[in-house]
Amino acid sequence: MAYVSITGFRAKSVFHVPAFVWHALRSMAQAQRDPSCRLASARLIKGVAHTVTVWDSRPAMLAFMMAGDHRNAMRAFSSIGTGYGFGYDGEDAPPWDKVHQLWLDRGPSKAA
């Protein structure tokens, strides 16, 4: 069993995109270096920057989330954009053609 995490982010304006890209690249590099991360991938879908990561466990994902460059990105998050993430126990990442709809279906008010 693994832990799958899906996130989505929209910059508040075009002026916030450079800050988002800077944080996103650093956070993705951090995830890809993490030995507990089995997969780290990102795509822009319908104007939303999505990430899909697969972790050895939920605690491993939480440790990543609260450390290093990702922690810095989370601190900047509300000043540069909006979005949310959710996760679930599973073995594989969903196919990219399903990610955006899963993200919409979970919504911030529906996320557990």
C-alpha positions in Angstrom: 0.0 0.0 0.0 1.1 3.6 -0.7 -0.2 7.1 -0.2 -1.3 9.1 -3.3 -1.5 12.9 -3.0 -3.1 15.2 -5.6 -2.8 19.0 -5.5 -4.0 21.9 -7.6 -3.0 25.5 -7.6 -4.0 28.7 -9.5 -1.9 31.8 -9.3 -3.9 34.9 -8.2 -2.6 36.8 -11.2 0.0 36.6 -13.9 2.3 38.7 -11.6 2.3 35.8 -9.1 3.3 33.2 -11.7 7.1 33.7 -11.3 6.9 33.2 -7.5 4.8 30.1 -8.0 7.2 28.6 -10.6 10.1 29.2 -8.3 8.5 27.5 -5.4 7.1 24.7 -7.5 10.4 23.8 -9.1 12.1 23.7 -5.8 9.4 21.7 -4.2 9.3 19.2 -7.0 13.1 18.7 -6.8 12.7 18.1 -3.1 10.0 15.5 -3.7 12.1 13.8 -6.4 15.1 13.5 -4.0 13.0 12.1 -1.2 13.6 8.3 -0.9 10.0 7.9 0.4 8.6 9.4 -2.8 7.8 6.8 -5.5 6.5 9.2 -8.1 6.4 13.0 -8.4 4.9 14.5 -11.5 3.2 17.8 -12.5 1.0 19.1 -15.3 -1.0 22.1 -16.2 -4.7 21.1 -16.8 -7.4 23.7 -17.6 -5.4 26.5 -16.0 -4.7 24.5 -12.8 -1.1 23.4 -11.9 -1.5 19.9 -10.6 0.9 17.6 -8.9 0.5 13.9 -8.3 2.9 12.2 -5.9 3.0 8.7 -4.5 4.6 8.0 -1.1 5.6 5.0 0.9 3.1 6.2 3.6 1.0 9.2 4.7 3.5 10.0 7.5 6.3 10.1 4.8 4.2 12.6 2.8 3.5 14.7 5.8 7.2 14.8 6.8 8.0 16.0 3.2 5.2 18.6 3.3 6.4 20.2 6.5 10.1 20.4 5.6 12.5 22.3 3.4 11.5 24.0 0.2 7.9 22.7 0.3 7.4 24.2 3.8 8.6 27.6 2.3 6.2 27.2 -0.6 3.3 26.6 1.8 4.2 29.8 3.7 3.9 31.7 0.5 0.8 29.9 -0.8 -2.0 32.2 0.3 -0.2 35.3 -0.9 0.4 34.0 -4.5 -2.6 31.8 -5.2 -5.4 29.4 -4.3 -5.8 25.7 -4.4 -6.0 22.6 -2.3 -4.8 19.1 -2.0 -6.0 15.7 -0.9 -4.7 12.2 -0.5 -5.8 8.6 -0.2 -4.4 5.1 0.3 -3.7 3.4 -3.0 -1.0 1.7 -5.1 -0.8 3.8 -8.2 -1.3 7.4 -9.3 -4.5 8.0 -11.3 -4.1 8.6 -15.0 -3.6 12.2 -15.9 -6.9 12.3 -17.8 -8.7 11.7 -14.5 -6.6 14.0 -12.1 -8.4 17.3 -12.7 -11.9 15.7 -12.3 -10.8 14.0 -9.1 -9.5 17.3 -7.8 -12.8 19.0 -8.7 -14.8 16.2 -7.1 -12.9 16.4 -3.8 -13.0 20.2 -3.5 -11.9 22.0 -0.4 -15.3 21.6 1.2 -15.3 17.8 0.5 -11.8 17.0 1.5 -11.5 14.9 4.6 
